[in-house]
Amino acid sequence: SSEGFTKPLDTCIANSHMDRGIIENYQRVAPGENVIYTYDVMWKYSETAWASRWDVYLTEDHMVPAQVHWYSITNSILVVLFLSLLVVSILVRNLRRDIAGYNAMAALTDEEKEEEQEESGWKLVHADVFRPPSSFPMAYCIMVGSGAQIGLCGFATIACSAIGFLSPARRGSLMTATLVFYMLCGCLSGYTSSRLYKSFRGRQWQLCTLLTATAFPGLCFFTFIFFNTILAFFRSTASVPFLDLVIVAAMWCCISIPLVFLGAYFGYKAETITFPTVTSTIARAIPEPTFFMKPMVGICLAGMVPFAAAYVELFFIMTSLWMD
């Protein structure tokens, strides 16, 4: 209130900075009495440049010694790259031979196919790998397009942060850059979903493009509005002003959605994606998998093993990036 600018306070000394050491008695507050909060600021000249003033917070003033294991990190990265390239080279060589044989078998008769060597394991489903999903193919295309948009947005934001374009001294710069990159990457989302939906021979391309532009962003936007309304109801300072919500909605409707439709236009005009193997007319019957072969179990196990192997080295990498 304006009372704090006019009413002199007994606890404050005129033309003097308030220090904890000069406080003799604590202020006693009577029931029903209003408490006026004040503060004063002392400006001091600093030789530190403005661009380097956040270094003391980023390095924690060198209170914690940097535990950099560059040899271990480099060794692990090289081993992973070498093993990955070795596995990829073996798989590519074998898959090229198998794919060439499968495409050649497509021109043979049924009697000639039976005379060929019987396959086993995952090779039995080579003609069903690129079959369009039987349930919700449009939802699959929408998710792939939204994922490509989020991935490119995250990569661009991290790259700009690493280069130094986004400074922590500017509050909100990271969030603003993320929103801008996400809006601009809408063309990639529309292009990816449209090309994939075209390869599935979908007919409702208008609906697919519209849902690509509105499904995931709309879910995030309305969820944010819901929680922001709750914060505003409780008069929290963390709530976003109404004008900022209007600006974000305008960016979504005027920039992101048109870019998604623009990318979808070029995606539908492009050639249909050609798959390396021929898809059979009749889908192969897949038997009921065992417990360890179920998708959810495989997803959990496939995620836990790499995470457990890379956790320690990832900790060292993050520590090195933060401390150095």
N, C-alpha and C positions, 0 to 999 in steps of 0.2 A: 504494500500500500504506500501512498504518498507520505504517510506519517513518519516513515523511516528517514525521509529526506529533511524533515523540518524539526522533529522533536529531538532535542539533545539527550543523549544517553549518559547516565551516571557512570556506566562501566567503561566508557570510551574517553580517552584523553585527546583533546584537540591538538591537531598538527603533530601527532606522534603515532608511530606504528604500534599496533597492539601486539604484544609479545606474551607468551605464556608465563614468562618469569616475573612479570610485573603484576600478575593477578594476585591480590591478597586474599580476597574472600570470594566464595562462589555466590552466584546470583540466586537469590531466593525468589521463587515465583509463588505468589499467593493464588488461591483458587479463583478462577474466573478472570485472571489478569492476562492481557495479551502480551505475547513475547515477540519482540522485534529483532530479527536477525540482520546483522550487518557484516560486512567484510571490507578489507582494504588490501590494496595491491601495491607492492614495491617493485618498480622496474629497475633492473640492473643490466648494465651493458655487458655483452658477452662477445668474446673473440671467435667463438665457434660459428662457422658458417651455417646458414639456415638448412642447407641440404644435408648437413652432417649431424644435426641436433638429435636425430632419432637413433644414432649409433649407440648411444649409451643404454638405450632400452633394448635394442636388438642384440647387443652383446652382453647385456646385464652387467655392464661395467667390469667385465672380466672377473666376476666373482666366482664363476664356475669354470674350471679348466676344461678346455675343449678336448674331447676324447675322439680324436680323428684316427680312424683305422683305414687309411687310404690303401695300404697294401692289401688288406683283407677285402676291401670293397672292390678294388680293381681285379683282384684274383677271382672273386665270385662272379663279377660281370663277364670276364673273359671265359670262364668255364661255362657259364650259362649260354653265352653266345656260341661257343664252339659246339656244345652238345646240341643246341637248337638247330644250328646249321647242318650238323651231321644227320640228325633225325629228319629234317626237312628234305635234304638231298636224297636220302634213302626212300622216303615216302613218295617224292615226286617221280623218281625213276621207276618205282614199282607201279605207281598209279598211271603213269603214261602208258606203260605196256598193257596194263589191265584195261584201261579205257579204250585203247586202240582195238584190243581183242573184243570187247563188248560191242563196240560200234560195228565191227566186221560181222559179228554174229547176228546183227539185226537184219542182214540181207539173206541169211540162211533159212532153209526150210526147217520144219519141226523135226524131221528125221535127222537132218544134219546137226541140229542143235543137241539132240540127245546123244549123238556120237561124240560131242565135245567133252572135254574133261569136266567132271562135276565139281562145282565150287562149294565152299563151306564157309561158315562164319559171316562176317559183315559183307562179303562179296555177293551174297545172295540177294541183297537189297540194292544192288547197284542201279537197277532200273527204277527205283523208288526214291532215290536221294533227293532229286530236284522236283518231286511231285508237289504241286500246290497244296497247302493245308486244306483238309476237308472241312474243318470248322473254323469260322471267323478268319478267312484270309485277309479281309480288309483291315481288321484289327491288327493283324501281324504286320501289314505294310505301314500302318500308322505308327506302331511302336518302333519299327526300324527307322522310319523317317525322323521321328522325334529323338531317338537315340543318336542318330548322326548329327542332328542339330545341337544337342547337348554336348556331345563329344567335341565337336569343332569349337563350340563356344568355350568349353573348359580349357582346351588347348590354347586358344588365342588369349584367354585371360591369364593363364599361367605364363605364357611366353612374354606378354607385356609386363607382367609383374617381375619376371626374372631380368628383363632388360633394364627395368627401372622407370618405365613410363607411369606406373601406378605407385605413388608414394604413400606410405602410411601416415605422413604428416597431413594429408588431405583426407579428412573424414568423409566416408561415403564414396570415395573414388573407385574402390574395388567393386562395390555393389552397382554403381552406375555403369562401369565398364562391362560388367557381366550382363546387365540388361541390354546394353547397346549391342554387344556381340551376339547375344541370343536373338535379338530382333533381326540383325543383319544376316544371320545364318538360317533364316527361314526359307530362303531360296533352296538351300541344300536339302532341307527337310522335304519340301514339295517335290524336288527332283528325284530324291531317293524313293519316296513312297510311290510316286507315279510310275517310275520305271519298274519297280517291283510288282506293282499292281497290274501293270500292262503285261508283264511276263506271266502272271497268273490268269490272264485273259478275263479280267474283271470288266464288268459292264458299267457299274455305277462309279465312274471316275470322278464325277462332280462331287458326290457325297464323300468319296475317299479324300479328295483334296480339302474339302471343307472341314472334315473331322481332323485331318492332319494339322490344319491351321488353328483349330479351336479346342480340341479334346484335351491334350496335356496342358497347354497354357491356360485354358479356361479352368481346369481343375485346380491348378496352382493359384490362379488369381482369386477365385472365389473362396478357396481355403484361407488365403491371406486376408481377404476382406472379412471373413467370419471371425478370425482371431483378432484382427484389428478393431472390429466393432466391440468385441468384449473388452479390449484394452481401453478403448475410448469410453465405454460405459463406466468403467472404474476410474476414469480420469487419470490414466497412466501416461507418463511422459514418453513411453515407448511406442505409443500409437502414432501412426502416420497421418499427417494432415490430409484433409479431403482433396485439396488441390493436387497433392502428389499422386493420389489414387487416380484422379482424372488424367494426369499427365501419362501415367503408366498405361491406362486404358486407351488413351489416344495413340500412344506408340504401338500398342498391340493391334488396334484396329486399322491404323493408317499406314503402318510400316510393315509389321510382321505378316499380317494376313495377305496383303498384296504381293509381298515377296514370295510367300508360299505358293500362291497361284501362278506367279511368274515362273518359279522353278518347276511347278507341275506342268506348265505349258511346254517347256523345253523337254521335260521328261517324257511326255506322251508323244512329242514329235520325234524323239530319238528312236533308234532301232531297238527292237525287242532283244532282251538279254538272251544270248545263246548259251545253253548249258553244255558241258563237255560230254555228257552221256545222254543216251536216248531214254526217255521215260516211257515205260510200258503202259499199255492201254488199261489193263486190269491191275489194280493194286494187289500186292502180295500180302497174304494173310500173315500177321505177326503173332506168334504165340504169346501167351501170358508170361511176362518176365518173372524171374525170382525176386526175392526181397532186395538183394544187393544190386539187381539190375534195374530197379525202378528209377524213374527220372529224378525224383526228389532225393533219394538216397545218393545217387550218383552226383547230383549237384552239390550236396553237402560235403561228400568225401572229396570231390575234385576241388572244392574250394579250400578245405581245411589243410590238405597236404601242401600245396604251394604257400599258403599263408604261414604255416608252421616252419617251412624251410626258409622263407624270406623275411621273417619277422625281425630276427636279430640284425641282419645286414641292413634292412630298411631303417631300423632304429639308428644305426650308426650313420647312414646316409642323411637322415633328417637332422641328426645332431650336428653333423658336419656342415650342412647347408645353413643351419640356424646360427651356429657359433662362429662360422667363418664367413 
